[in-house]
Amino acid sequence: MDVDPEEFQLPRSRTANERLHAMIPGGAHTYAKGDDQYPEHLAPVISHGRGAHVWDIDGNQYVEYGSGLRSVSLGHAHPRVNEAVRRELDRGSNFVRPSVVEVEAAERFLATVPTAQMVKFAKNGSDVTTAAVRLARAATGRPRVAVCGDHPFFSVDDWFIGTTPMSAGIPAATTELTVAFPYGDLAATEELLTRYQDEIACLILEPAGHAEPAPGYLEGLRALADRHGCVLVFDEMITGFRWSEAGAQSLYGVVPDLSTFGKALGNGCAVSALAGRRDLMEQGGLHHRGDRVFLLSTTHGAETHSLAAAMAVQATYVEEGITAQLHALGERLAAGVRDAAAAMGVGDHVLVRGRASNLVFATLDENRQPSQQYRTLFLRRLLAGGVLAPSFVVSSALDETDIDHTVHAVAQACAVYRKALDAGDPTPWLGGRPVKPVFRRLV
């Protein structure tokens, strides 16, 4: 698909979006999937997907990036995962007592992530990050949580969302118990820990983001947590599997007290994991003498088909070297996008950032400042070119033809980007209102 963006329309998707908004607040079940994240009237509603491709209900086919908000890293309808799920569905999905699948899934996870000693499964990332915070507070007897202020999201729960612009409905007393530290700055973190001496229960952060941790940073953070008696929590929702199937903690050689996994773990199936030290995790169990911690207790946390999917994903990553494949695909894509942007004279305005397995792009205006208007222009041109790309996060289902197609669409978009920069105003190429940031106070 490569059509004139001025003629590119999605009438069926537009009608479906209106129906969604009539029944579902926000029109989607994740704010990052909202139609406000896409050019006006160009938010495709998906019919189905296979591999690295999706089709919308208007009949358009796209090469897809950031699949399932990074969760579908093997591609849609992966046969090995589908077969594992199908096998368990025929055996029943939920029982009044643990299934043997829970034993097998825990053994597989702990073999894949050997830095962890115990694991408990849930359905989404917020469940397990909040469980980690609760466990840290119980273990330390301290009220405050220190989050990395440079990382965008940790949980839908009050302890984190209260710190964002979308804090409506959350008591100030709750928000005041969460403080922030900057990524990469050990001195500032130590100052924070000293200021709130014996008050901070845990430090929670993504071990890496769009930039690699500086040498010694994670080791220094580990030492600070030990010295101040707080729990170190790595949020591995994104880094888990994309950095290494054993997590960034394995790649960088720094072991947290607790860590959380999700997204790629189920290849789109709902499963997440809290993992960590036995003495901490067991406080949510039955084999200790202290106060019981209500760690995680979810009716659907151990659905057999989701756990089977997780086991199939882990086996596929290990046996097929998926992380290396993701890096190779990302490197090819990043090089192609950078070359296309440079050739069109916008190499300083359309930027590709991040680890090769987790690429994002930035759209800068004529003053080289981040611009939602230029992002709208760029997304609109990509959609018309058959590329659905809120990011450039790859899946292993992509092939070289998909990458080449994407680079061609990027080149077409960058040619228009150059015209807008020369005009000093991208408005004529937007087709409507600009896309909006997820976290904002007002609609």
N, C-alpha and C positions, 0 to 999 in steps of 0.2 A: 504494500500500500504506500503510495507516494502521490498525494493529491494536492491541489492548490488549497492552502490553508484558508483562503477567503471563502472557499466553497465547502470546506470540511464541516459537516454538521452531524450531530448525534440525536436525531429526533426521538427515537425510542428510549435512549438513555435519559434524555431530558425529562420525558414523561415518567419514567421509572423513578428518577430522583425526586420528582414532585410527590409521587406516591410514598416514597421512603420518608420524606420530611413530614408527611401528614400523619404518620404512625410512629416514627422513631425519632426521638430528640437528636438533632444533629444530622439526621439522615444516614447515619452509619453507626456501627458499634465500636468504632475506634476513631477518635478525633482526627488522627493522621490520615484516615481514609475519606474524610469529609469532602464534599464537592467544592468547599471554599479553598481547598488546597490545589485546585485545578482551574484553568481558564474558564471564564463564564460560559455555561452551557456545553462545555467540553469535558465533562467528567464521565468517562465511560462506565456503564454498569456491565459487569462481567457475566458472560454466559457460561464459559468453561475454560479450562486451561490444560495444556499438555506440554510437558518438558519446559522449555523456556518461553513458550508462546501462550497468549491468552486471546480469547475472542469476546467481543462485546455483543450486546443484544441487537446492535445495528448491523452486525455481520462483519465488522472490521477485525482484522488480525494484527496483533502487536508482538514485537519482541519486548519481553517484560523484565524490568529490573526492580530490585528491592522486594521481590515476591513475598507476599504475606508479611510485609514489614520485617523482612529479613528471615522469616521463619522457614520458607520453602527453599532451602539451599541446594537440594538435589533435583529440583524441578517438579512440576505438577504431575500427579498421578504416577509417581515413581513405581515401577513394577515390583521391586523387592519390598518396598514399604506397603504397597497395596495388598500384596499377597499375605504379608504378616498380619495386617489388619483384618483381612477377609477370613483368615483361618481362625482368629480369636472371636470374631463376630458369630461364627457358627457354633462356638462353644459357650456363649453367654458372656455378657460384658461387665456384670456387677453382681456381687453376692453379699450375703450377710456376714461372711468371714473372709479373711484374706485369700486371694487366689495364689496358686503356685507361681503364676506369672509375676507376682510382686517379688517373690524370692529371686527369680531369674533376672528380672529387670534391675534389682538392686545389685546383684552380683555383677551383671554386665556393666552397670554404671561405675561401680567402685573399681572394676578392673580397667575401665577406660580412663578414669580420673583417679589414679592411685594416691594422689595427695590428700584425698578425702577418706575418712574412716567410717562414716555413716551417711545415709541419704534418706530423704523423705520426699515423695513426689506430690505434686499438686497440679493445678490446671493452668495457672497463668503466673507471670513474673511477679506481679504485685503481691500475690499470696506469699511467695517465698521470701521476697525482700522484707516484707513486714514481719514475717515469722523470724527472720534473722535479727531484726531490730528488737522484737519482743524478747527473744532469747538473750541477746546481749544485755538488755536492761535487767533481766532477771538474774543473770550470772554476775553482773557487776553491782547491782543495787543502785545504779545511777540513772538519772532521768533523761539526760540530753543525748541527742544524736547529731553527729557531725557528718554532713554530706559533702561530697565534692561539688563545689559550686560551678565548675566548668563542664559538668556532664548534665545533659538536658532532662533526664527522666529516670526515676527510680521506682515509683509506685503511684497507684491511684489513691492510696490511703492518706489520711489527714496529715500524718507526720511529714509527708513530702509535698503533697499538692498545696498545702497551706503556705508553702514558700514560693509558689508560682503566682503569676497574675490572675489565675483562676482560683482564687482562694475563698470565693463566696461559700458560706455555709460552714466554715471551719473556725472554731473558736480561736481567738488570739492566744489564749493560754496554751493551746496545743502547738501552734506555730512557733511560739517563743522557745519551745524545747528543742527546736532544730536549728543548728548553726552550720555555717559553711566554711570550708577551707579550700584554697586554690590548688589545682593540680600542679605538681612539679615543684612546689615551694615548701620545702621541709621546715624552713625557719618560721614561716607564717603559720604552719600547722602546729609547730611546737608552741608558738606564742598562744594559739587558741587553746591548746590543751592545758597550758599553764594558767591562762586567764580563768578557765573553768575547771580548775584543779579538782579532781575526784568527782566531777559531775558528768563527764562524757562517757557514755556506755560503749560507743563504737565509732569507728571511722568507716564509712561506706563509700565506695568509688568503683568506677570501671577501671580495671588495671591499665587499660590503654584506650585511647580515643583516635582522633584523626592524626595525632602525632604520637610517635613512639615515646615511651618513658625514658627520661635521661638516665644514663648509667648511674646506678646506685640509688635511684629515687625510690623504687618499690622496697628495696632492702632497707633504706632509711625509714620509710614509713612503718615497716615491720618492727624496726627497733624502737621507734617512737611509741607505737601501740604497746609494746612490751614494757617500756619504761614507765608509761603512764597508766598501765593496768586496764587498758580498754581493748575491746574486741576489734580485730581487723576483718572487714567483710569486703570481698571482691564480688561485684555484680558482673557476672560473666554471661549475661543474656546475649550480648552481641559477640564478645570475644570467644566465648565457648564454642568450639568447633571451627569458627572462621579463623582463629589464630592457631589453634591446635585442637584436635579432638579431646585432648587432656586439659584444655583450657589455657588461658594466658599464664596462669600460675605455673604451669609446667614449662611453657616456653621461656618464661623469664626466671624461673627457679626461685620464686618467692611464694611461700605457702601461707595463705590466709587462715584465720581461725574458722571462718564460715565463707561459703561461696554459693552463689545462686546461678542456675542455668535455666534456659528456656529456648524460645525461638527455634533455632535449628534442630533442637533435640528431637522434635516430633515430625519434622518436614511438613508442617501445617496442622498436624494433629495436636490437640490441646494437652500439653504435658510440660511441667516445669519441675525443678528440683532444688531443694536446699541440701547442701552437703557441708561436712566439716568435721571438726575434732569430736572424738567419741565422748569426752567428758562434758562438752557443751551440749551436743545433740541429745545425749541420754537424759538431760534434764527435762526433755519433753517425753520421756519414756517411762518405763516401770521399774527399771533396775538402778535406782538411786535412792538416797535417804532424805533429800532436801524437799523444798516446796515444789510441787508439780507445776510445770510450765505448759499452758495450753498452746502447744507449738503449732501444729497443723491438724485439722480434722475436717476433711472434706468428703462428702458423699461420693463425689465423682473423681476424687484424686487418684484412685487406682483402677480406673476403667481399663480393662484388659487390652482392648484394642489400641489405646493410646500408648500403653507401656510396650506393647508388641512393636508399634511403630518406632518408638525410641530405641529399642534393641536393634531393629533393622537398620535404622539410621547410623547408630554407632558402629555396627558391623561393616556397613558400606564405607563409612569414612576411613576406618582402619584398613580394610582390605583393598580398597581402590585408591587410596591416597587422595581423598577428596580435597583436603585443605590445600595441597600442592596444586591441584587442578584449578581451584578458585583463584589462587595467586597468579597462575599463568594466564588465565582468562582476563583477570583484572589488569594485569600489566599490559596485555595486548590492547585492551580497551582504552586504558589511560593514555598510552602512547598515541593511539589513533585519534582520540579526542583532542589531545594537545596539539598534534600536528595539524588537524583540521582547523582548530581555532587560530593557530598561528598563521596558516595559509590565508585565512580570511581577514587577518588583521585585528583579531580580537583575543589574542593569546594572553593579554593582560586583564581580560575582562571575564572570560569563561575559564574557570579554573577547576581542576580535578584534584581532590585532596583525599588523604586517608591511606590506610593500608590497602594493598591491591585487592584483597578479598572483601573490602568494606568501603568502596569508593563513594564519595559524595561529590557534588559539584557546587560551585559558587558562581553567582551571576552578579557582576559589578557594573555600576553605572559609569558615566564619563568621568566622574571623580574617583573612580575605583572604590566606591562604597557599595556594600551589599544592597541589592535592589529587588524588591518584590515585583516591580514592573518588568524589569528585564528577565526575571525568572518566568513570568507569565508569557512573555514573547517566546522564550526558549522552549518552554513546555508545549506551547501551542504548535510550534513548528515541528517538534518531535512527534507529537500525536498525529499530525497530518502525514508524517513520514513513516508511520507504523511503529513507533517506539513509545512505550509507556514507561516513563522513567522519572519518578519523583526523586530518585537517586541513581547512582550507577553501581549499586550493589549487585554483584553477579551471582548466578547459580551455576552449578556444575553441568546443567543441561544445555547451556549455551554452546555453540560451536563457532568456528571461524567465520562462517557465512553470516551468522547473527551479528557478530562483532563488526564485520565489514558493513553490513546493512546499517547498523547503528551509527558508525562513523560517517557514512554517507548522509544520514539524516542530520547529524550534528553539523556537518559542513553546510548543508542547506540552511539550517537555522542560523549558523554563524554569519552567513552572507547577509541575512536580514538584520541580524544584530549589528553588523557594521553600518548598515544604512541608518538604523535608529540612532547609533552613536553619532554619526555624522550630522543627523538632523537635530541632535540634542534633545530628542523627545521620543520615547518609544510608544506613546499613546496610540498613534494610528495603526499600530501592529498588534494591539492587545485584544481587540474584539470584545471589549467589555471591562469590567472591574478587574483589578489585579488580584492575584492569589494572596492569601493572608497567612500570617503565622499561626500555628496551633495555639500557643499560649498567649492569650490576649484577654484583657479584662472585659471588654465590651464586644458585642457581636459586630 
